[in-house]
């Protein structure tokens, strides 16, 4: 592939700086508080470049959300699962999801923000739905192999299993601060997170195994 000309590389660099700055600003101040001025200042750019590349503030926010989904999707695609070992494969998916949420707190924050907005921005995305398909397909392959080996029930939906994994991991990581106070224990310690991962694995496997 031929190298991009310097002007094209400069445009890409400016655009990426704005996108990264917007991710930080929206995660910190929310959609309403994340002004164009704050974003351009953080990106060491000017307001007009945001309008040039993204159309308006909403267009930028939508792309921030798309980029957040895409990054998780790209990370999921790098998983090297042994589909012939479906139980171990599901445990690896569970470990990945919980670890990704823990290492990418801005992703959790952005999803919380958009849910408070009732999904009105991401609903306008042309690409968001693309990013869930590979992950569900991966879980589907593991389930099919488990069925073929006589381990898993045949009536289990890959979508539901994936949502169960996502929901239990997401709830824990998005509510860990308030739950730590409410329960009187630190849910952010490695031991606490490992215990929750084990609980998720037990819950998922009891849902799919013929003989849990």
Rosetta silent file (secondary structure, phi, psi, omega in degrees, C-alpha in Angstrom):
SEQUENCE: XXXXXXXXXXXXXXXXXXXXXXXXXXXXXXXXXXXXXXXXXXXXXXXXXXXXXXXXXXXXXXXXXXXXXXXXXXXXXXXXXXXXXXXXXXXXXXXXXXXXXXXXXXXXXXXXXXXXXXXXXXXXXXXXXXXXXXXXXXXXXXXXXXXXXXXXXXXXXXXXXXXXXXXXXXXXXXXXXXXXXXXXXXXXXXXXXXXXXXXXXXXXXXXXXXXX
SCORE:     score description
SCORE:     0.000 S_00000001
   1 L     0.000  126.845 -178.393    0.000    0.000    0.000 S_00000001
   2 L   -66.677  147.534  179.869    1.541    3.350   -0.995 S_00000001
   3 L   -67.478  145.485  177.917    2.356    5.809    1.764 S_00000001
   4 L   -70.708  145.348  175.188   -0.089    8.652    2.296 S_00000001
   5 L   -64.797  156.343 -177.485    1.113   12.115    1.228 S_00000001
   6 H   -53.716  -40.349 -179.202    2.153   14.471    4.059 S_00000001
   7 H   -63.051  -39.251  179.132   -1.005   16.595    3.746 S_00000001
   8 H   -67.529  -40.363  178.019   -3.210   13.517    4.109 S_00000001
   9 H   -64.345  -38.060  179.264   -1.238   12.322    7.130 S_00000001
  10 H   -64.809  -41.060  178.252   -1.586   15.753    8.712 S_00000001
  11 H   -63.428  -44.073  179.078   -5.368   15.699    8.204 S_00000001
  12 H   -62.014  -40.556 -179.619   -5.602   12.234    9.721 S_00000001
  13 H   -63.860  -44.741  179.082   -3.481   13.335   12.672 S_00000001
  14 H   -62.312  -45.469 -179.111   -5.640   16.389   13.337 S_00000001
  15 H   -61.232  -44.053 -179.266   -8.827   14.372   13.057 S_00000001
  16 H   -66.909  -36.885  177.478   -7.524   11.671   15.429 S_00000001
  17 H   -63.568  -41.109  178.132   -6.398   14.261   17.973 S_00000001
  18 H   -64.244  -43.253 -178.558   -9.868   15.788   17.970 S_00000001
  19 H   -63.271  -43.470  179.289  -11.486   12.367   18.357 S_00000001
  20 H   -66.280  -42.461  178.841   -9.244   11.430   21.292 S_00000001
  21 H   -63.902  -41.107  179.364   -9.781   14.801   22.956 S_00000001
  22 H   -62.810  -38.589  177.823  -13.546   14.531   22.485 S_00000001
  23 H   -59.543  -45.482  179.708  -13.527   11.096   24.111 S_00000001
  24 H   -65.619  -45.325 -175.096  -11.809   12.529   27.186 S_00000001
  25 H   -68.775  -44.959  178.958  -13.974   15.655   27.362 S_00000001
  26 H   -63.864  -40.072  179.596  -17.313   13.893   26.871 S_00000001
  27 H   -64.470  -32.044 -178.181  -16.352   11.243   29.436 S_00000001
  28 H   -84.940  -42.700 -171.412  -15.464   13.984   31.937 S_00000001
  29 H  -108.959   -6.832 -175.643  -18.172   16.589   31.314 S_00000001
  30 H    82.440  177.478 -178.231  -20.980   14.659   29.626 S_00000001
  31 H   -68.794  -47.093 -177.654  -22.624   15.510   26.338 S_00000001
  32 H   -67.603  -39.618 -177.934  -24.066   18.859   27.414 S_00000001
  33 H   -81.962  -14.865 -179.557  -20.930   19.955   29.271 S_00000001
  34 L   -84.027   80.584 -174.141  -18.543   18.741   26.599 S_00000001
  35 L   -75.555  158.235  175.485  -18.450   21.912   24.560 S_00000001
  36 H   -58.451  -39.290 -178.976  -16.797   22.347   21.180 S_00000001
  37 H   -62.655  -44.908  179.066  -14.519   24.950   22.773 S_00000001
  38 H   -63.030  -41.048 -177.931  -13.279   22.542   25.457 S_00000001
  39 H   -66.618  -46.907 -178.884  -12.673   19.811   22.889 S_00000001
  40 H   -64.381  -37.406  177.584  -10.758   22.005   20.445 S_00000001
  41 H   -64.478  -44.296  179.594   -8.641   23.415   23.293 S_00000001
  42 H   -64.339  -34.032 -179.608   -7.838   19.915   24.560 S_00000001
  43 L   -84.061   -2.207 -175.148   -6.933   18.809   21.036 S_00000001
  44 L    55.816   45.502 -179.758   -4.786   21.944   20.543 S_00000001
  45 L  -128.957 -161.026  177.925   -6.916   22.725   17.520 S_00000001
  46 L  -128.721  157.239 -174.314   -9.603   25.255   16.592 S_00000001
  47 H   -56.100  -40.398 -173.630  -13.390   25.016   16.612 S_00000001
  48 H   -62.852  -25.475  178.893  -13.762   25.177   12.845 S_00000001
  49 H   -69.614  -31.283  176.405  -11.776   21.939   12.416 S_00000001
  50 H   -64.939  -44.725  178.644  -14.413   20.088   14.437 S_00000001
  51 H   -67.046  -34.351 -179.611  -17.129   21.351   12.118 S_00000001
  52 H   -65.244  -45.674 -175.018  -14.950   20.558    9.087 S_00000001
  53 H   -86.877  -31.247 -169.996  -14.338   16.928   10.032 S_00000001
  54 H  -122.382   -2.847  177.220  -17.489   16.009   11.968 S_00000001
  55 L    87.220  -55.754  179.275  -20.201   18.453   10.884 S_00000001
  56 L  -163.914 -178.062 -177.683  -21.274   19.459   14.370 S_00000001
  57 H   -61.903  -41.588  179.956  -20.981   18.467   18.015 S_00000001
  58 H   -64.097  -41.012  177.578  -23.509   15.643   17.675 S_00000001
  59 H   -59.985  -38.192  177.022  -21.658   14.232   14.671 S_00000001
  60 H   -66.839  -43.613 -179.354  -18.481   14.207   16.731 S_00000001
  61 H   -63.522  -40.746  178.019  -20.207   12.513   19.679 S_00000001
  62 H   -60.748  -41.818 -179.904  -21.650    9.833   17.408 S_00000001
  63 H   -70.142  -32.447  173.884  -18.201    9.126   16.037 S_00000001
  64 H   -60.177  -45.133  178.593  -16.775    8.993   19.551 S_00000001
  65 H   -64.700  -44.792  178.456  -19.356    6.318   20.398 S_00000001
  66 H   -59.494  -42.450 -178.762  -18.691    4.429   17.149 S_00000001
  67 H   -65.637  -37.086  178.242  -14.970    4.534   17.821 S_00000001
  68 H   -64.170  -44.166  176.873  -15.481    3.204   21.353 S_00000001
  69 H   -64.376  -42.450 -177.582  -17.514    0.265   20.008 S_00000001
  70 H   -63.050  -40.743 -179.497  -15.016   -0.326   17.197 S_00000001
  71 H   -63.049  -41.005  177.296  -12.069   -0.463   19.579 S_00000001
  72 H   -67.418  -40.211  178.749  -13.765   -3.133   21.698 S_00000001
  73 H   -60.342  -44.280  179.300  -14.752   -4.999   18.550 S_00000001
  74 H   -62.138  -40.099  179.054  -11.145   -4.912   17.294 S_00000001
  75 H   -66.211  -39.297  177.925   -9.910   -6.212   20.641 S_00000001
  76 H   -63.176  -39.248 -178.675  -12.476   -9.047   20.555 S_00000001
  77 H   -65.989  -19.850  179.771  -11.364  -10.032   17.059 S_00000001
  78 L   -83.691   -8.720  178.231   -7.820  -10.508   18.374 S_00000001
  79 L   -63.060  131.469  177.457   -8.954  -13.211   20.797 S_00000001
  80 L  -105.463   89.431 -176.624   -7.430  -16.558   19.857 S_00000001
  81 L   -96.548  144.056  173.693  -10.027  -19.037   21.051 S_00000001
  82 L   -93.069   98.254 -175.061   -9.855  -22.797   20.703 S_00000001
  83 L   -64.816  -15.990  177.850  -13.383  -23.524   19.501 S_00000001
  84 L   -76.499   -9.693  177.260  -12.870  -27.228   20.152 S_00000001
  85 L  -119.087   76.348 -171.051  -12.829  -26.392   23.883 S_00000001
  86 H   -63.262  -35.459  179.168  -16.146  -24.518   24.265 S_00000001
  87 H   -65.222  -47.977  178.871  -16.165  -24.316   28.069 S_00000001
  88 H   -63.727  -37.077  179.633  -12.671  -22.837   28.161 S_00000001
  89 H   -62.859  -44.496  177.998  -13.582  -20.569   25.255 S_00000001
  90 H   -62.695  -39.005  177.860  -16.592  -19.097   27.065 S_00000001
  91 H   -64.054  -35.385  177.650  -14.448  -18.504   30.137 S_00000001
  92 H   -67.658  -39.435  177.156  -11.928  -16.644   27.988 S_00000001
  93 H   -62.531  -43.580  178.987  -14.684  -14.440   26.549 S_00000001
  94 H   -60.902  -46.635  179.158  -15.911  -13.672   30.065 S_00000001
  95 H   -61.913  -38.668  179.634  -12.401  -12.808   31.229 S_00000001
  96 H   -64.245  -49.313 -175.774  -11.866  -10.590   28.207 S_00000001
  97 H   -60.935  -46.847 -179.315  -15.103   -8.603   28.653 S_00000001
  98 H   -63.886  -42.347  179.841  -14.552   -7.959   32.363 S_00000001
  99 H   -66.124  -39.551 -179.061  -10.910   -7.030   31.783 S_00000001
 100 H   -64.658  -43.892  178.061  -11.765   -4.720   28.882 S_00000001
 101 H   -61.278  -41.104 -178.761  -14.320   -2.819   30.950 S_00000001
 102 H   -65.568  -38.673 -176.457  -11.834   -2.507   33.812 S_00000001
 103 H   -85.102  -11.943 -177.631   -9.048   -1.204   31.574 S_00000001
 104 L  -128.553   67.144 -176.633  -11.276    1.154   29.570 S_00000001
 105 H   -61.146  -26.996  179.194  -13.372    3.107   32.082 S_00000001
 106 H   -63.894  -31.644  178.282  -14.147    5.797   29.495 S_00000001
 107 H   -62.529  -45.858  177.639  -16.095    3.199   27.518 S_00000001
 108 H   -59.515  -46.674 -178.118  -18.327    2.544   30.523 S_00000001
 109 H   -61.421  -44.027 -179.662  -18.801    6.279   31.083 S_00000001
 110 H   -63.752  -40.286  177.867  -19.713    6.939   27.446 S_00000001
 111 H   -65.172  -40.224  176.928  -22.279    4.125   27.446 S_00000001
 112 H   -61.509  -43.199  178.762  -23.802    5.481   30.653 S_00000001
 113 H   -59.659  -46.561 -176.101  -24.011    8.939   29.101 S_00000001
 114 H   -70.597  -31.134  175.495  -25.707    7.701   25.972 S_00000001
 115 H   -69.247  -33.713  173.785  -28.183    5.610   27.940 S_00000001
 116 H   -64.592  -27.957  176.454  -29.116    8.735   29.907 S_00000001
 117 L   -87.229    6.388 -179.637  -29.787   10.295   26.495 S_00000001
 118 L    60.344   30.301  174.619  -31.977    7.239   25.693 S_00000001
 119 L    68.522   19.329 -173.076  -29.675    6.261   22.843 S_00000001
 120 L   -69.913  -25.155  179.487  -30.802    9.140   20.658 S_00000001
 121 L   -83.338  -49.430 -177.087  -27.319    9.795   19.258 S_00000001
 122 H   -66.613  -22.933  177.387  -26.150    6.242   18.606 S_00000001
 123 H   -63.313  -21.547  179.727  -29.514    5.529   16.958 S_00000001
 124 H   -89.291   -2.856 -179.104  -28.340    7.796   14.145 S_00000001
 125 L   -73.602  140.419  177.031  -25.164    5.780   13.587 S_00000001
 126 L   -91.930   -8.119 -171.869  -24.839    3.849   10.356 S_00000001
 127 L  -121.090  -13.384 -171.604  -22.135    1.569   11.738 S_00000001
 128 L   -56.933  -39.877 -176.195  -22.872    0.744   15.374 S_00000001
 129 L   -66.226  -22.274 -179.652  -24.740   -2.483   14.625 S_00000001
 130 H   -63.902  -28.951 -168.054  -21.741   -3.881   12.756 S_00000001
 131 H   -82.173  -14.540  177.909  -19.692   -4.093   15.923 S_00000001
 132 H   -89.226  -23.136 -173.404  -21.824   -6.571   17.876 S_00000001
 133 H   -60.776  -48.218 -178.815  -22.064   -9.187   15.116 S_00000001
 134 H   -60.687  -39.541 -178.875  -18.527  -10.676   15.333 S_00000001
 135 H   -65.952  -43.036  178.625  -18.731  -11.101   19.116 S_00000001
 136 H   -66.012  -37.097  177.783  -22.117  -12.821   18.940 S_00000001
 137 H   -64.224  -38.106  178.335  -20.822  -15.005   16.106 S_00000001
 138 H   -62.757  -46.735  177.777  -17.837  -16.028   18.270 S_00000001
 139 H   -63.183  -38.826  179.052  -20.120  -17.057   21.119 S_00000001
 140 H   -60.485  -40.841  178.347  -22.345  -18.834   18.593 S_00000001
 141 H   -64.153  -41.791  178.198  -19.430  -20.947   17.333 S_00000001
 142 H   -63.346  -42.151  179.607  -18.519  -21.942   20.881 S_00000001
 143 H   -65.314  -42.140  179.787  -22.115  -22.905   21.620 S_00000001
 144 H   -61.975  -40.824  178.072  -22.417  -24.936   18.422 S_00000001
 145 H   -67.958  -35.731  176.418  -19.269  -26.874   19.254 S_00000001
 146 H   -66.152  -36.893  176.428  -20.542  -27.440   22.763 S_00000001
 147 H   -65.750  -44.955 -179.030  -23.819  -28.769   21.352 S_00000001
 148 H   -62.171  -31.218  179.765  -21.947  -31.041   18.933 S_00000001
 149 L   -87.230    1.485  179.822  -19.915  -32.439   21.826 S_00000001
 150 L    75.291   20.356 -178.247  -23.043  -33.108   23.853 S_00000001
 151 L   -96.831  -38.989 -171.637  -22.103  -30.510   26.467 S_00000001
 152 E  -107.746  152.360  173.741  -24.479  -27.619   25.807 S_00000001
 153 L   -65.935  149.156 -178.176  -28.222  -27.298   25.464 S_00000001
 154 L   -87.136   -7.269 -174.516  -29.455  -26.808   21.905 S_00000001
 155 L  -104.183   18.891 -177.476  -32.000  -24.125   22.814 S_00000001
 156 L   -94.615  133.221 -178.935  -29.587  -21.454   24.007 S_00000001
 157 L   -87.433  127.063  175.499  -29.350  -18.188   22.066 S_00000001
 158 H   -56.159  -38.840  179.143  -25.825  -16.820   21.364 S_00000001
 159 H   -60.353  -44.811 -177.885  -27.273  -13.313   21.656 S_00000001
 160 H   -68.417  -38.533  178.199  -28.668  -14.017   25.120 S_00000001
 161 H   -64.858  -43.078  179.013  -25.455  -15.629   26.348 S_00000001
 162 H   -64.343  -41.327  178.613  -23.414  -12.684   25.092 S_00000001
 163 H   -65.396  -35.380  177.316  -25.837  -10.221   26.711 S_00000001
 164 H   -63.221  -44.148  178.098  -25.616  -12.140   29.997 S_00000001
 165 H   -62.385  -48.755 -178.258  -21.828  -11.848   29.938 S_00000001
 166 H   -62.674  -43.513 -175.033  -21.945   -8.173   29.008 S_00000001
 167 H   -64.730  -46.786 -177.124  -24.648   -7.320   31.546 S_00000001
 168 H   -68.621  -37.509  177.486  -22.990   -8.941   34.562 S_00000001
 169 H   -69.951  -44.110 -177.415  -19.564   -7.492   33.721 S_00000001
 170 H   -64.395  -45.647 -178.720  -20.968   -4.053   32.909 S_00000001
 171 H   -58.495  -46.063 -177.556  -23.093   -3.800   36.043 S_00000001
 172 H   -61.762  -49.772 -174.550  -20.166   -4.651   38.295 S_00000001
 173 H   -72.918  -33.614 -178.070  -17.703   -2.242   36.687 S_00000001
 174 H   -78.480  -20.097 -177.230  -20.139    0.657   36.222 S_00000001
 175 L  -116.376   13.339 -172.550  -21.421    0.471   39.801 S_00000001
 176 H   -62.975  -32.003 -178.346  -18.264   -0.587   41.637 S_00000001
 177 H   -71.242  -51.015 -178.564  -17.820    2.716   43.498 S_00000001
 178 H   -68.638  -37.490  179.007  -21.329    2.983   44.916 S_00000001
 179 H   -66.118  -34.739  178.385  -21.559   -0.760   45.573 S_00000001
 180 H   -60.791  -39.972  177.939  -18.265   -0.671   47.479 S_00000001
 181 H   -71.198  -46.766 -176.436  -19.790    1.896   49.852 S_00000001
 182 H   -62.423  -41.314 -176.962  -23.177    0.180   50.020 S_00000001
 183 H   -89.151  -12.149  179.066  -21.708   -3.274   50.682 S_00000001
 184 L    72.416   30.248  177.429  -18.886   -2.048   52.893 S_00000001
 185 L  -148.957  152.098 -177.410  -16.146   -3.766   50.894 S_00000001
 186 L   -82.849  108.046 -178.569  -13.726   -2.734   48.174 S_00000001
 187 L   -84.706    4.257 -179.048  -14.965   -4.219   44.915 S_00000001
 188 L   -99.395   -0.928  179.069  -11.944   -2.911   43.009 S_00000001
 189 L   -71.938  152.540  177.169   -9.354   -5.258   44.483 S_00000001
 190 H   -55.504  -36.424 -178.948   -7.943   -7.976   42.192 S_00000001
 191 H   -66.933  -41.363 -179.965   -9.413  -10.585   44.530 S_00000001
 192 H   -66.581  -41.890  179.690  -12.906   -9.101   44.370 S_00000001
 193 H   -66.317  -40.544  178.185  -12.815   -8.833   40.567 S_00000001
 194 H   -63.449  -38.489  178.907  -11.531  -12.403   40.242 S_00000001
 195 H   -65.532  -39.085  178.594  -14.336  -13.627   42.489 S_00000001
 196 H   -68.713  -38.358  176.678  -16.925  -11.835   40.340 S_00000001
 197 H   -60.765  -41.707  177.775  -15.404  -13.291   37.171 S_00000001
 198 H   -62.880  -39.003  178.895  -15.711  -16.752   38.699 S_00000001
 199 H   -65.726  -42.289  177.897  -19.353  -16.036   39.566 S_00000001
 200 H   -60.327  -45.333 -179.634  -20.100  -14.911   36.002 S_00000001
 201 H   -59.026  -44.831  179.065  -18.490  -18.082   34.640 S_00000001
 202 H   -61.947  -43.299 -178.863  -20.560  -20.251   36.977 S_00000001
 203 H   -64.114  -46.189 -179.048  -23.754  -18.405   36.026 S_00000001
 204 H   -64.855  -46.596 -177.383  -23.124  -18.631   32.281 S_00000001
 205 H   -66.454  -34.987  175.089  -22.123  -22.285   32.338 S_00000001
 206 H   -65.390  -25.301  178.927  -25.157  -23.232   34.421 S_00000001
 207 H   -78.510  -26.515 -172.807  -27.248  -21.562   31.734 S_00000001
 208 H  -111.441  -25.568 -176.588  -25.746  -23.507   28.837 S_00000001
 209 E   -73.260  142.826  173.798  -24.556  -26.869   30.152 S_00000001
 210 L   -67.166  -43.230  179.180  -26.819  -29.899   29.907 S_00000001
 211 L  -122.987   80.641 -176.243  -25.419  -31.164   33.205 S_00000001
 212 L   -67.534    0.000    0.000  -24.143  -28.120   35.118 S_00000001
